[in-house]
């Protein structure tokens, strides 16, 4: 799922001249598999089959890890409260390390055996909404004492069992739902399904991944609005206002050292914003500007509230399957996660075509797309087995980074996968990210979820929004995707059929906004009469897109 904060309006790499960060290495050294190049690939410093020097692979691999960092860390932190881990940052660090490790494995599988494009795999926001819906069921709501820091003893067997039984349930439903994704991918059904899934289905589905999370984002940001506002300001400053500012950096090439331009703010806006806000929180903590009383407003902005995590976390910790115990399964959870699987598959197909276009590769054939979706399903199965509490999907922000760096080599993403594996093994790394102050995370959420919502709405560019039919389908779908879950959450006792399992399935599905909106969009878009044709104003643009990927179509009433 797209969780990118970096701007999509990247400068054309071909307009940067020969002073780009990587152009100094474009001298034939370290390259293999030379072959005739397409016009797009001729603009790249390294094409998809090229092998850059080892040190450049490592550097760019770390860069891809840092680019994906915001999305990777955000998922376990969002789930922490509903897993009863709000006051257990040590276990949060274990989840972060585990998602790093599994993302590394899945990235290597995708590059070598899946779609075979330089595309990074990581945690998906598409699974967050159904996971929270499942955990909000009466059987899985956290006891009141787990929400009170003074009553939580993280080493007690009772507390350990409380959070482990919840994550074991998530593991089981994700593993079962991932089998559906593998079936759809390896059987070739994805091509058939995409015939019925248009922009009026995709737009509400993706937008409703993030829109219902406004409550979580607002609560975290409200811990200290000053810090949250500063975090937002820094991210927006770097990603929007300073994105075209090149920073001179020293590089070594052709046996001499010289400076070259690097678009630092465009590549790392989230990382820079988080680090600066984090550092200022540290300064305000040591100078006692933030209150020291746990009940005072702004206390959770202090950096020492979770400081013991770094000392408690082991230096090395190897994640393994079943580390939280034997997974359990419920029917309600499976149906909810399947809704997330469908959303993830649709988004990944778009990422495949975008990635191929950026790295100068031909459009991926159907069998490659089938493999890619199947391997993503296998990745979700591994994520469930390892216990990340989430699945995996292709990361759109890293696809965008390919256009910025002008390096489309698969070996760079292989290096990124290895970096993720190493970061997952070093326990202190996960502990560091678990100590990020709550309002800093809240500021990140507000920006990140806003971008995800806008990415969903941007799919409407492929539909004729001058049509009253299309306006009705989208408006009704997205509004119901907000209204129905809100009502069901407030009136769970009104949804009683007398069959417990059916009641749970209905509650999970009807409290998952992306399912409600996506289902209504799919149903209405495929049943309301409308003539399918391309409007003349964008017909030429769509014809050009069809050369590199599937034609998007417009429904005109």
HELIX and SHEET records of a PDB file:
HELIX    1   1 UNK A   13  UNK A   15  5                                   3    
HELIX    2   2 UNK A   23  UNK A   25  5                                   3    
HELIX    3   3 UNK A   39  UNK A   42  1                                   4    
HELIX    4   4 UNK A   54  UNK A   80  1                                  27    
HELIX    5   5 UNK A   89  UNK A  113  1                                  25    
HELIX    6   6 UNK A  125  UNK A  127  5                                   3    
HELIX    7   7 UNK A  128  UNK A  135  1                                   8    
HELIX    8   8 UNK A  138  UNK A  140  5                                   3    
HELIX    9   9 UNK A  144  UNK A  147  5                                   4    
HELIX   10  10 UNK A  149  UNK A  151  5                                   3    
HELIX   11  11 UNK A  157  UNK A  187  1                                  31    
HELIX   12  12 UNK A  189  UNK A  194  1                                   6    
HELIX   13  13 UNK A  199  UNK A  210  1                                  12    
HELIX   14  14 UNK A  211  UNK A  213  5                                   3    
HELIX   15  15 UNK A  214  UNK A  221  1                                   8    
HELIX   16  16 UNK A  225  UNK A  236  1                                  12    
HELIX   17  17 UNK A  237  UNK A  241  3                                   5    
HELIX   18  18 UNK A  264  UNK A  267  1                                   4    
HELIX   19  19 UNK A  269  UNK A  286  1                                  18    
HELIX   20  20 UNK A  299  UNK A  301  5                                   3    
HELIX   21  21 UNK A  308  UNK A  312  1                                   5    
HELIX   22  22 UNK A  331  UNK A  358  1                                  28    
HELIX   23  23 UNK A  366  UNK A  386  1                                  21    
HELIX   24  24 UNK A  396  UNK A  405  1                                  10    
HELIX   25  25 UNK A  410  UNK A  425  1                                  16    
HELIX   26  26 UNK A  427  UNK A  434  1                                   8    
HELIX   27  27 UNK A  438  UNK A  458  1                                  21    
HELIX   28  28 UNK A  459  UNK A  462  5                                   4    
HELIX   29  29 UNK A  468  UNK A  490  1                                  23    
HELIX   30  30 UNK A  492  UNK A  494  5                                   3    
HELIX   31  31 UNK A  500  UNK A  510  1                                  11    
HELIX   32  32 UNK A  513  UNK A  527  1                                  15    
HELIX   33  33 UNK A  539  UNK A  546  1                                   8    
SHEET    1   A 2 UNK A 121  UNK A 122  0                                        
SHEET    2   A 2 UNK A 393  UNK A 394 -1                                        
SHEET    1   B 2 UNK A 247  UNK A 253  0                                        
SHEET    2   B 2 UNK A 256  UNK A 262 -1                                        
SHEET    1   C 2 UNK A 531  UNK A 532  0                                        
SHEET    2   C 2 UNK A 555  UNK A 556 -1                                        
END                                                                             
